[in-house]
Structures are given as structure tokens and as C-alpha cells.
């Protein structure tokens, strides 16, 4: 059990760990993980949203209820996300020069696996609901 002194110290430390305070600091920290754009949701892109809606209408039956239409939209969005990840992967593979000794492109390629697994899982789960 924590003592009163430990609780006070924890509260004091917590006050120091609340993240950036200024607008510039918040802007900078919001882009910490931004390298290739894969962490951004593709729904924000109007053209991609239109493609996803068109694919979802093809996947869903004519008399599909709202739940099935939502699942079809999620399948379409995840599929478009997988295509986007594979496009980034192809660009990175083209940049890899094994003779240079630079391992950064290989690390970036390995990092894409996480995004690909996540998108494939989203697609599979949504497809089961169809």
C-alpha cells in the first residue's frame, strides 16, 4: 500500500507529465509517428471514401440492412488500406540498396508489417459480419 508521501510524489510527477502545453508543441508531437502516412485514417481522403462506398455497394446485397452495409464499408476501407500499404512497400523496396550498408529502409519495411496485419485483421473481422 502506498504511503501518503508516495501518493503526493506520484501526484506531483503526474502534473509534470501532461504533454505539450503550447500550440507549437502540440503540433510537433501530433506528427511524432508520421513517416509514411499509414497511421492516418484513409477515411479523411474524399476520393478514397468514394471508392470505399462504391466497393461497399457492390459487396452488400440490394436488401442489405445497416449492419451489413457498415460491414461491407469496413471491408472496402480495409482493402483499400492494404492496397495503400502495398504501394508504400513497393516504393520502399525500390529504394533499398543492400550494398550501401544503410539499414534504415529495411527497418521501415519491417515496420509496415504492423500496418498490414492490422488492416488484414480489420478486413477479416468485417467480412465475417457480412
N, C-alpha and C positions, 0 to 999 in steps of 0.2 A: 504494500500500500504506500502511496506517495505521501511524503510529509508536506506540511504547509509551505515550507521553504522550497521544495521541489516544484510544487504547483505554481508558486509565484514565479520561479525561474522559467518554467515552461511557458507561462503566460507572457512574460517579458520577451522571451525568444520568439514567440508566435507573433508578437507585434512587429518585430523586425523582418519577418518572413512573409510579407503580404504582397510581394511582387512590385513591379514598377509603379511609380506614382505619377510621373509626368506623361503627357501625351506622346512625346518622342520616345520615351522608354517603353511605353505600351506598344507603340507601332513597331519598334525594333524587336521586342520579344514575341510579337504576334507572327513574325516571319522567321523565327528561330529554325524551324524544321522545314522551311521552304527551300527546296533544291530543284525539284523537277515538276512540281505542281500536282503530284499524285495524291497529296494529302488534302487537297481542296476537293470539295464535292463537285462532281460534274453537273449536278442539277442546276448550278448557277449559270451555266452556259445555255443560252436560249436555243442555239442550233442543236446542241446535244439533247436538250429536253424535248425538242420537237421530234428528233429521231427516236428517242425512247418511247414517246407517246405513240408514234406510228407503229413501232415494233410491238408495243403492248396491245394495240388494237388488233394486230394480226395474230398474236398469241391467244388472246382472250376470245372466247366464243361470242356469238351475237347476243345470246341471252345471259352473259356473264354478270354475276352480281358484283357489288362494290368490292368485296373481299378478293374475288378472283381478278378483277381489274387492277387492284392495288398490287397483288402478287405478280401479275404479268408486267406491270410497270417496273417493279423491283428487279425482275429477271432481265428486262431490257436494259435498265440502267447498269446492272452489274455486268452484263455482256459488253456494253459499250465501254465500261471501265476496264475490263480485261483487254479489249482491243487497244485502248489508250496505253495501258501498261506495256503491252507487247510492242507498240510503236516506239515507246521510250527505250525499251530493251534493245530493239534493233539499232537505234541510234547509238546507244552506248557500246554495243558490240562493234560497231563500225569504228568507234574511237579507240578501242583497245589496241595498244601496241605493246606486245609482250617483250620486245627487245629493249624497250626504254627503261624497264625496271620500275616504272610508276605503277603502284598497285591501287591507286585511287579509283580508276574506272572499274576495276574488279570488285572493289568494296561497294561501289554504287550499284553494280549489277546484283550483288548478293542482297542488297537492301531492297531490291524490287520484289524479291520473293514474298516478303511480308505483305505487300500491297496486293500481289497476285493471289495469294492464299485467301486473304480477306474477301476480295471480290468474288472468287470462286465459291467460297462458303456462302456469301450472300445470295449468289445466283442459285446454288443448290437448294438452300432453305426456301427461297421464294418459289422455286419450281415444284417443290413438294406440296406447297399450298395451292398450286394451280389445280 
